[in-house]
Amino acid sequence: MTETLSPVFAALGDETRWRILVRLSERPSSASRLAPDLPISRQAIVKHLEVLRAVGLVEVEQRGREMVYFAVGARLSTLARELERIGRAWDARLLRIKTLAEQPTPPA
């Protein structure tokens, strides 16, 4: 699972894509509706949306003449669970280190 996270984190590592994803989590939107709130062109927004779509964080559907994008909750939930699993593993490692460090050393 961790191998598949790299492209997702690469996509989320861009501030603009993060802002777009946050907006889409609030409500589905088209690139045209996102454009006034972002300091980039509509064409650039479409490119960012395609990156998010390629890693499964966004889906698109046609509504009339508009392409409407929305965040994929299931993919975000899977990502959150995987991060939680990684965090628990690190907590367990750190606890083992702490336990070893606090053990009294036998006299020489």
C-alpha distance (Angstrom), angle and dihedral (degrees) to the residues before:
residue distance angle dihedral
M1 . . .
T2 3.80 . .
E3 3.82 91.3 .
T4 3.79 90.2 59.9
L5 3.80 91.5 52.3
S6 3.81 95.0 67.4
P7 3.82 96.0 75.8
V8 3.80 90.4 45.0
F9 3.80 92.5 52.0
A10 3.80 90.4 44.9
A11 3.81 88.7 54.2
L12 3.80 92.2 46.8
G13 3.80 92.1 45.9
D14 3.79 90.1 78.3
E15 3.83 112.6 87.2
T16 3.80 93.5 -145.0
R17 3.80 93.2 51.7
W18 3.80 89.7 47.8
R19 3.82 90.6 52.4
I20 3.80 90.6 48.1
L21 3.81 91.8 50.4
V22 3.81 91.6 49.1
R23 3.81 90.1 51.1
L24 3.80 91.9 48.2
S25 3.79 90.7 49.9
E26 3.81 87.2 59.5
R27 3.80 93.8 49.2
P28 3.83 138.9 -23.3
S29 3.77 113.5 -95.2
S30 3.77 145.2 172.1
A31 3.79 124.3 -117.6
S32 3.80 88.7 -107.7
R33 3.79 92.0 55.7
L34 3.81 91.4 47.6
A35 3.81 94.3 48.9
P36 3.84 100.2 78.3
D37 3.82 91.0 58.1
L38 3.80 96.9 48.7
P39 3.80 129.7 66.5
I40 3.83 93.4 -129.3
S41 3.79 137.3 77.3
R42 3.78 124.5 -88.3
Q43 3.82 88.7 -112.9
A44 3.82 90.4 55.9
I45 3.80 89.7 48.9
V46 3.82 89.7 53.5
K47 3.82 89.5 53.1
H48 3.81 90.9 50.8
L49 3.80 90.5 47.5
E50 3.80 90.1 52.9
V51 3.81 90.8 53.3
L52 3.81 89.4 51.9
R53 3.80 90.4 46.5
A54 3.81 92.2 49.9
V55 3.82 91.4 58.2
G56 3.79 92.7 45.2
L57 3.80 99.5 -109.3
V58 3.80 95.0 113.1
E59 3.78 134.2 35.7
V60 3.77 128.1 -165.5
E61 3.77 134.1 -148.0
Q62 3.75 131.4 -179.0
R63 3.80 115.4 -117.6
G64 3.76 108.8 -177.4
R65 3.79 106.6 -53.5
E66 3.80 93.0 -21.1
M67 3.78 129.6 91.1
V68 3.80 105.6 -142.3
Y69 3.79 119.6 -160.8
F70 3.79 126.3 -157.9
A71 3.79 135.3 -179.4
V72 3.80 116.5 -105.3
G73 3.78 106.3 -126.0
A74 3.81 94.7 -168.9
R75 3.80 92.5 57.1
L76 3.80 91.3 47.0
S77 3.82 90.4 49.4
T78 3.80 90.9 50.8
L79 3.79 89.7 50.3
A80 3.81 91.3 49.8
R81 3.82 91.7 49.9
E82 3.79 91.6 50.4
L83 3.81 91.6 49.8
E84 3.81 89.1 49.4
R85 3.82 90.4 51.6
I86 3.80 90.9 50.5
G87 3.82 90.4 47.7
R88 3.82 92.0 51.4
A89 3.81 90.7 50.2
W90 3.81 90.6 52.6
D91 3.80 91.5 46.8
A92 3.82 89.7 53.3
R93 3.82 91.5 49.5
L94 3.78 92.6 48.9
L95 3.81 91.1 49.0
R96 3.83 90.2 53.0
I97 3.81 90.3 50.3
K98 3.81 91.1 48.2
T99 3.82 91.4 49.4
L100 3.80 91.8 50.0
A101 3.80 92.4 46.0
E102 3.80 92.7 51.0
Q103 3.79 96.0 48.7
P104 3.78 111.4 110.7
T105 3.76 113.5 -110.9
P106 3.79 114.4 -122.2
P107 3.81 115.2 -112.9
A108 3.78 114.6 -95.6
